[in-house]
Amino acid sequence: MTRILGAALVAIGLVFVPGTAGATPPSGVTGTIIAQKTVGRTDYVLRTVTIAPGGYTGWHFHDGPLFAYVRQGTLTRTLDDCTTIQVSPKGSTIVEIPGAGHVHIGRNLGRTAVVLDVLYALPTGSPLSEDAADPGC
């Protein structure tokens, strides 16, 4: 009886414990941290992000706001409603709203690399981004 109960608990755990099976990893994306500083309970990180032609960020969200400047190329972002597409060419600024309700993916659909200067303002200790499942777009 104890083994059956144990097996049942393991099976329930496998069903209800969140995993990364739905996560969509990036492809063709590199980043270099230029500067970082913690002020109070906020980590500020300045980073250059490069997305190769055909590359993408994977579906994700941020725990704090993100501010970006498109230095080169054109970034195409799709939001998790699958219909909102935002195209940001060279010289554009981008503001991304934080939280799991603001899942998105960034893609480079062009022939030249996309280069972004990005400022993250994150709760102390948060990752730069949180993986999210593909919403089915």
N, C-alpha and C positions, 0 to 999 in steps of 0.2 A: 504494500500500500504506500509506503514512504517513497519508493522509487517512482510510482505512478504520479504521486503528488509533486515530486521534484521535477519530473519530466513535464508535467502540465505547467508548472511555474516557469520553467525555461521557455516553453513554447509561447506562453503569454508574454514573457519578456521580449522575445524576438519580434512579436507583433507590435508591441506598444513602445518599444525603445526606439527613438528616432535615429536614423542612420544617414549615411551620405549617398545611399543608392540613387537618390533622385538628383544629386548635385551634378552640375554641368561644368566640367573643368575648362579653364581657358586654353586657348591655342594661339601661339604667335605673339604673346604679350610678355614684355619685360618691363621692369621698373627699377629705378634707382632713387634711393632716398637722398635728398639734397640737404635737408635740415629737419630737426625735430626738437620740440620743446614741450614740456608739461607746465601748464599754468593752472593752478588750482586743481580742479578735477577734469581738465580737458587736455588731451594730447593733440598737439598741432604737428602735422607731418607734411612737409613739402616734398613732392616726389615728381620725377619725370617718368611718364608712362609712354611706352612705344608699342604700337600694335602694327604688326607686319600686314602687308596686303593679304586679304583673305582671313586674317586673324580675328579673334573674338574673345571677349572677357569671360564668357560663361555667365549664366544667370546668377545674380547676386543682389545684395543690398548693403547699405552702410548703417552703422549704429549712430553716426553723427552726420552733420551736413558735409557736403563735398563741394568744392569750388574749383573749376578747371578752366584753363585757357587752351584753345586749340592752336598750337604753334605751327603745325604742318598737317596737311591731309584733310580728310573729312571723316568725322565720326558719325556713324548712324546708330542710334539707340532705339530699342524697342522696349516698351513697357509691358508689364505682365497682363494688360488687358488685350494684348496681341494686335491691337489696331493702332495704338498711338506710336508713331514713328517720328523721332526727332533727328533732324539732320543738322549737324554743326560743322560748317566748313572752317578753314583756316581763318583765324582772327576772331572766332566766336568765343563767348564765355558760356559756361554751363554751371548750373546750380542743381545739385541732386538732394532731394529731401530724404532724411533718414528714416529708417524703420522697415520692418518686414512687410509692411503694406506698400512698399515702393520698390518692388523687385524689377530689375531691368537687365538688359544685355547690351554691350557695346560691340559694334562690328566695324571693320575696315573693309568696305566694299570697293575701295579704289585701287589704284595701281602703285601708289606711293605710301610709305609708312605714315601712320597717324602718330603725331607726337603731342602729348598733353603735358602741361604744367598743372599739377593737381595739389590743392591744399585740403587736407582732411582735418576736421575738427571733431575728434572722437572722445567719448568718455574714456577716462584713464584706463589703460590696459586692454582696450577693445582692439580687435584685428582691423586691418584696413578695409576688409570687406567680409561679408558672410555669404557662403555659398547658398544657393536656393535651387529648388527643383525647377525644371523646365515646365512652364505653365501650359505647354502644348501648342505653342505657336508654330 
